[in-house]
Amino acid sequence: MRRLLAPSLAAALLLASGIGRADVPTLEDECRLRNAAVCELNGVEYRLDAPCPATARTLRPLGSERCRGAAQVGSEHLELPSTAAARTPPAATSP
C-alpha cells in the first residue's frame, strides 16, 4: 500500500508547490507597464513597448519614465509605517 501512495504523493507535492507562488511583478515590470502605449485595433485593446502602428488608434501614448532607475531605487527595503506599528507591542500602563 505504501509503495502505491508514495509516487502519487510525490506527484501531488510537485504540482502543489507551484500553485502557492504568486507572480508578483518587479518594480521594473510595473514601470514598463506604466510606460506601455495602449492601442486599439478592430475593437481589441493591447499594450506595446513602442508607439502604436499607423493602423491602430492610440488610447494612451508611450510613456517616458526611466525604468532602469526605478528598479535600482526600489531595490532598497522600505517598510510602511502601518506594518511597523502593528509589530510593536503596546506599552504597558501602570495603574
N, CA, C and O atoms as a DFTB+ gen file, in Angstrom:
380 C
 N C O
     1  1       0.825      -1.195       0.000
     2  2       0.000       0.000       0.000
     3  2       0.870       1.260       0.000
     4  3       0.579       2.229      -0.701
     5  1       1.932       1.229       0.791
     6  2       2.820       2.379       0.890
     7  2       3.512       2.645      -0.445
     8  3       3.735       3.799      -0.811
     9  1       3.852       1.578      -1.172
    10  2       4.505       1.729      -2.470
    11  2       3.585       2.400      -3.481
    12  3       4.054       3.098      -4.380
    13  1       2.303       2.196      -3.343
    14  2       1.349       2.798      -4.269
    15  2       1.127       4.278      -3.974
    16  3       0.917       5.069      -4.894
    17  1       1.170       4.652      -2.715
    18  2       0.899       6.038      -2.332
    19  2       2.096       6.961      -2.517
    20  3       1.922       8.150      -2.783
    21  1       3.304       6.434      -2.380
    22  2       4.496       7.274      -2.440
    23  2       4.630       8.021      -3.769
    24  3       4.855       9.231      -3.745
    25  1       4.503       7.363      -4.933
    26  2       4.627       8.122      -6.189
    27  2       3.515       9.151      -6.380
    28  3       3.766      10.254      -6.866
    29  1       2.301       8.796      -6.004
    30  2       1.212       9.756      -6.193
    31  2       1.336      10.926      -5.223
    32  3       0.977      12.052      -5.565
    33  1       1.834      10.674      -4.028
    34  2       2.055      11.754      -3.071
    35  2       3.157      12.686      -3.562
    36  3       3.043      13.907      -3.451
    37  1       4.220      12.107      -4.104
    38  2       5.310      12.927      -4.632
    39  2       4.827      13.776      -5.805
    40  3       5.196      14.945      -5.916
    41  1       4.013      13.203      -6.670
    42  2       3.481      13.958      -7.810
    43  2       2.559      15.075      -7.337
    44  3       2.590      16.177      -7.885
    45  1       1.746      14.802      -6.332
    46  2       0.839      15.821      -5.804
    47  2       1.619      16.973      -5.171
    48  3       1.249      18.137      -5.332
    49  1       2.690      16.655      -4.456
    50  2       3.512      17.704      -3.845
    51  2       4.209      18.554      -4.910
    52  3       4.330      19.769      -4.760
    53  1       4.663      17.910      -5.980
    54  2       5.298      18.658      -7.061
    55  2       4.317      19.618      -7.723
    56  3       4.670      20.759      -8.024
    57  1       3.107      19.168      -7.947
    58  2       2.100      20.024      -8.569
    59  2       1.668      21.155      -7.642
    60  3       1.464      22.282      -8.092
    61  1       1.530      20.863      -6.367
    62  2       1.057      21.868      -5.409
    63  2       2.123      22.910      -5.096
    64  3       1.785      24.032      -4.718
    65  1       3.391      22.571      -5.242
    66  2       4.444      23.529      -4.894
    67  2       4.429      24.744      -5.810
    68  3       4.772      25.842      -5.372
    69  1       4.045      24.579      -7.056
    70  2       3.984      25.708      -7.977
    71  2       2.759      26.565      -7.785
    72  3       2.755      27.726      -8.196
    73  1       1.733      26.040      -7.182
    74  2       0.481      26.771      -7.020
    75  2       0.607      27.861      -5.967
    76  3      -0.016      28.914      -6.101
    77  1       1.390      27.638      -4.932
    78  2       1.484      28.575      -3.825
    79  2       2.308      29.810      -4.117
    80  3       2.337      30.728      -3.298
    81  1       2.971      29.865      -5.241
    82  2       3.822      31.012      -5.551
    83  2       3.032      32.072      -6.307
    84  3       2.320      31.765      -7.264
    85  1       3.162      33.297      -5.879
    86  2       2.466      34.402      -6.545
    87  2       3.372      34.996      -7.617
    88  3       4.588      35.069      -7.443
    89  1       2.788      35.408      -8.692
    90  2       3.525      36.062      -9.762
    91  2       3.486      37.568      -9.508
    92  3       2.633      38.281     -10.037
    93  1       4.417      38.032      -8.695
    94  2       4.454      39.439      -8.307
    95  2       5.394      40.175      -9.250
    96  3       6.560      39.799      -9.370
    97  1       4.911      41.218      -9.923
    98  2       5.781      41.947     -10.847
    99  2       6.846      42.737     -10.090
   100  3       6.611      43.231      -8.987
   101  1       7.999      42.839     -10.698
   102  2       9.069      43.641     -10.116
   103  2       8.779      45.117     -10.377
   104  3       7.863      45.451     -11.130
   105  1       9.553      45.991      -9.761
   106  2       9.378      47.428      -9.982
   107  2       9.647      47.788     -11.439
   108  3       9.005      48.680     -11.993
   109  1      10.594      47.095     -12.052
   110  2      10.887      47.364     -13.460
   111  2       9.724      46.916     -14.350
   112  3       9.396      47.596     -15.323
   113  1       9.098      45.780     -14.029
   114  2       7.925      45.320     -14.789
   115  2       6.778      46.313     -14.676
   116  3       6.128      46.633     -15.672
   117  1       6.529      46.802     -13.463
   118  2       5.453      47.775     -13.258
   119  2       5.724      49.062     -14.030
   120  3       4.807      49.659     -14.592
   121  1       6.968      49.479     -14.054
   122  2       7.344      50.691     -14.778
   123  2       7.110      50.505     -16.276
   124  3       6.582      51.398     -16.938
   125  1       7.500      49.354     -16.807
   126  2       7.278      49.092     -18.233
   127  2       5.792      49.079     -18.571
   128  3       5.392      49.554     -19.633
   129  1       4.969      48.536     -17.671
   130  2       3.520      48.531     -17.911
   131  2       2.948      49.949     -17.887
   132  3       2.055      50.271     -18.670
   133  1       3.463      50.800     -16.985
   134  2       3.003      52.191     -16.938
   135  2       3.409      52.949     -18.194
   136  3       2.678      53.826     -18.654
   137  1       4.569      52.618     -18.750
   138  2       5.080      53.304     -19.936
   139  2       4.496      52.781     -21.239
   140  3       4.583      53.461     -22.261
   141  1       3.912      51.605     -21.230
   142  2       3.448      50.978     -22.468
   143  2       2.344      51.801     -23.115
   144  3       1.480      52.359     -22.439
   145  1       2.393      51.861     -24.417
   146  2       1.335      52.531     -25.171
   147  2       0.138      51.592     -25.248
   148  3       0.299      50.389     -25.453
   149  1      -1.050      52.139     -25.086
   150  2      -2.274      51.345     -25.209
   151  2      -2.881      51.671     -26.566
   152  3      -3.197      52.821     -26.871
   153  1      -3.035      50.625     -27.370
   154  2      -3.536      50.780     -28.730
   155  2      -4.831      49.995     -28.892
   156  3      -5.123      49.089     -28.112
   157  1      -5.597      50.353     -29.908
   158  2      -6.827      49.623     -30.219
   159  2      -6.875      49.384     -31.722
   160  3      -6.686      50.302     -32.520
   161  1      -7.131      48.144     -32.087
   162  2      -7.261      47.782     -33.490
   163  2      -8.419      46.810     -33.628
   164  3      -8.394      45.734     -33.031
   165  1      -9.412      47.163     -34.388
   166  2     -10.616      46.336     -34.597
   167  2     -11.309      45.998     -33.280
   168  3     -11.809      44.885     -33.118
   169  1     -11.347      46.935     -32.344
   170  2     -12.039      46.736     -31.075
   171  2     -11.237      45.990     -30.026
   172  3     -11.746      45.744     -28.932
   173  1      -9.999      45.624     -30.326
   174  2      -9.151      44.885     -29.383
   175  2      -8.084      45.830     -28.847
   176  3      -7.327      46.423     -29.616
   177  1      -8.028      45.968     -27.514
   178  2      -7.003      46.802     -26.883
   179  2      -5.774      45.953     -26.587
   180  3      -5.893      44.795     -26.186
   181  1      -4.600      46.527     -26.784
   182  2      -3.357      45.839     -26.461
   183  2      -2.304      46.861     -26.081
   184  3      -2.448      48.051     -26.361
   185  1      -1.236      46.385     -25.436
   186  2      -0.150      47.252     -24.971
   187  2       1.110      46.954     -25.772
   188  3       1.391      45.808     -26.122
   189  1       1.853      48.006     -26.050
   190  2       3.116      47.884     -26.766
   191  2       4.194      48.667     -26.039
   192  3       3.916      49.679     -25.396
   193  1       5.439      48.186     -26.147
   194  2       6.578      48.933     -25.616
   195  2       7.133      49.888     -26.673
   196  3       8.255      50.379     -26.551
   197  1       6.349      50.137     -27.689
   198  2       6.716      51.038     -28.781
   199  2       5.472      51.850     -29.144
   200  3       4.377      51.533     -28.680
   201  1       5.623      52.885     -29.961
   202  2       4.432      53.637     -30.386
   203  2       3.458      52.741     -31.151
   204  3       3.858      51.748     -31.759
   205  1       2.188      53.101     -31.113
   206  2       1.160      52.324     -31.813
   207  2       1.388      52.409     -33.320
   208  3       1.818      53.447     -33.822
   209  1       1.104      51.327     -34.045
   210  2       1.226      51.382     -35.508
   211  2       0.210      52.356     -36.109
   212  3      -0.756      52.741     -35.451
   213  1       0.435      52.743     -37.346
   214  2      -0.437      53.727     -38.001
   215  2      -1.855      53.205     -38.179
   216  3      -2.797      53.996     -38.226
   217  1      -2.028      51.889     -38.278
   218  2      -3.365      51.322     -38.498
   219  2      -4.181      51.250     -37.218
   220  3      -5.394      51.047     -37.275
   221  1      -3.544      51.413     -36.066
   222  2      -4.242      51.301     -34.782
   223  2      -4.518      52.683     -34.210
   224  3      -3.828      53.651     -34.527
   225  1      -5.526      52.756     -33.373
   226  2      -5.871      54.005     -32.685
   227  2      -5.107      54.039     -31.364
   228  3      -5.089      53.041     -30.645
   229  1      -4.481      55.158     -31.032
   230  2      -3.721      55.311     -29.794
   231  2      -4.653      55.758     -28.681
   232  3      -5.221      56.849     -28.742
   233  1      -4.814      54.912     -27.656
   234  2      -5.627      55.274     -26.495
   235  2      -4.784      55.977     -25.437
   236  3      -5.262      56.885     -24.756
   237  1      -3.529      55.556     -25.303
   238  2      -2.584      56.206     -24.387
   239  2      -1.217      56.165     -25.051
   240  3      -0.758      55.091     -25.439
   241  1      -0.551      57.322     -25.192
   242  2       0.756      57.326     -25.851
   243  2       1.825      56.666     -24.983
   244  3       1.640      56.430     -23.789
   245  1       2.927      56.386     -25.625
   246  2       4.067      55.766     -24.954
   247  2       4.610      56.696     -23.873
   248  3       4.786      57.890     -24.121
   249  1       4.878      56.169     -22.682
   250  2       5.405      56.962     -21.576
   251  2       6.903      57.175     -21.693
   252  3       7.548      56.615     -22.579
   253  1       7.456      57.986     -20.801
   254  2       8.887      58.302     -20.874
   255  2       9.603      58.089     -19.543
   256  3      10.702      58.609     -19.350
   257  1       9.005      57.337     -18.628
   258  2       9.638      57.096     -17.329
   259  2      10.845      56.178     -17.506
   260  3      10.788      55.224     -18.282
   261  1      11.931      56.458     -16.794
   262  2      13.140      55.636     -16.879
   263  2      12.986      54.426     -15.964
   264  3      12.978      54.568     -14.741
   265  1      12.866      53.254     -16.543
   266  2      12.574      52.049     -15.762
   267  2      13.806      51.459     -15.088
   268  3      13.681      50.859     -14.020
   269  1      14.973      51.605     -15.666
   270  2      16.175      51.054     -15.019
   271  2      16.458      51.780     -13.712
   272  3      16.857      51.153     -12.730
   273  1      16.264      53.055     -13.689
   274  2      16.457      53.826     -12.464
   275  2      15.426      53.475     -11.413
   276  3      15.735      53.464     -10.222
   277  1      14.201      53.187     -11.838
   278  2      13.135      52.820     -10.901
   279  2      13.441      51.490     -10.240
   280  3      13.137      51.299      -9.062
   281  1      14.036      50.570     -10.981
   282  2      14.361      49.262     -10.417
   283  2      15.482      49.383      -9.394
   284  3      15.467      48.692      -8.376
   285  1      16.458      50.257      -9.653
   286  2      17.567      50.410      -8.717
   287  2      17.138      51.154      -7.463
   288  3      17.568      50.812      -6.361
   289  1      16.297      52.163      -7.617
   290  2      15.823      52.927      -6.462
   291  2      14.928      52.059      -5.602
   292  3      14.999      52.127      -4.375
   293  1      14.089      51.247      -6.217
   294  2      13.142      50.421      -5.486
   295  2      13.744      49.192      -4.860
   296  3      13.045      48.458      -4.159
   297  1      15.043      48.935      -5.092
   298  2      15.637      47.730      -4.532
   299  2      15.875      47.848      -3.029
   300  3      16.075      46.839      -2.353
   301  1      15.857      49.058      -2.507
   302  2      16.008      49.238      -1.065
   303  2      14.721      48.821      -0.370
   304  3      13.629      49.041      -0.895
   305  1      14.844      48.226       0.797
   306  2      13.667      47.758       1.537
   307  2      13.042      48.934       2.275
   308  3      13.676      49.563       3.122
   309  1      11.815      49.212       1.946
   310  2      11.073      50.269       2.627
   311  2       9.915      49.633       3.370
   312  3       9.180      48.825       2.801
   313  1       9.745      49.984       4.622
   314  2       8.663      49.420       5.420
   315  2       7.598      50.479       5.645
   316  3       7.893      51.616       6.013
   317  1       6.369      50.086       5.418
   318  2       5.269      51.015       5.629
   319  2       5.087      51.277       7.119
   320  3       5.283      50.364       7.921
   321  1       4.720      52.487       7.516
   322  2       4.546      52.798       8.934
   323  2       3.462      51.951       9.592
   324  3       3.584      51.618      10.771
   325  1       2.419      51.599       8.874
   326  2       1.332      50.824       9.482
   327  2       1.791      49.427       9.859
   328  3       1.340      48.892      10.872
   329  1       2.682      48.814       9.069
   330  2       3.158      47.474       9.413
   331  2       4.152      47.531      10.563
   332  3       4.207      46.614      11.382
   333  1       4.938      48.602      10.631
   334  2       5.889      48.729      11.733
   335  2       5.145      48.920      13.052
   336  3       5.553      48.373      14.077
   337  1       4.069      49.685      13.034
   338  2       3.293      49.919      14.252
   339  2       2.552      48.659      14.684
   340  3       2.335      48.443      15.876
   341  1       2.171      47.841      13.735
   342  2       1.427      46.621      14.069
   343  2       2.313      45.603      14.768
   344  3       1.825      44.787      15.550
   345  1       3.619      45.644      14.493
   346  2       4.509      44.662      15.103
   347  2       4.963      45.051      16.504
   348  3       5.328      44.175      17.288
   349  1       4.953      46.317      16.837
   350  2       5.405      46.722      18.160
   351  2       4.283      46.516      19.166
   352  3       3.153      46.948      18.933
   353  1       4.583      45.861      20.278
   354  2       3.535      45.629      21.278
   355  2       3.152      46.938      21.962
   356  3       3.978      47.843      22.084
   357  1       1.924      47.038      22.401
   358  2       1.509      48.268      23.089
   359  2       2.247      48.414      24.422
   360  3       2.572      47.427      25.082
   361  1       2.498      49.646      24.791
   362  2       3.205      49.912      26.045
   363  2       2.296      49.587      27.225
   364  3       1.104      49.897      27.220
   365  1       2.881      48.962      28.224
   366  2       2.101      48.608      29.417
   367  2       1.900      49.855      30.271
   368  3       2.840      50.614      30.509
   369  1       0.704      50.052      30.717
   370  2       0.412      51.203      31.578
   371  2       0.274      50.704      33.008
   372  3      -0.333      49.664      33.263
   373  1       0.836      51.448      33.916
   374  2       0.737      51.044      35.327
   375  2      -0.454      51.749      35.971
   376  3      -0.688      52.930      35.714
   377  1      -1.210      51.029      36.810
   378  2      -2.398      51.632      37.433
   379  2      -2.083      52.630      38.507
   380  3      -2.994      53.204      39.104
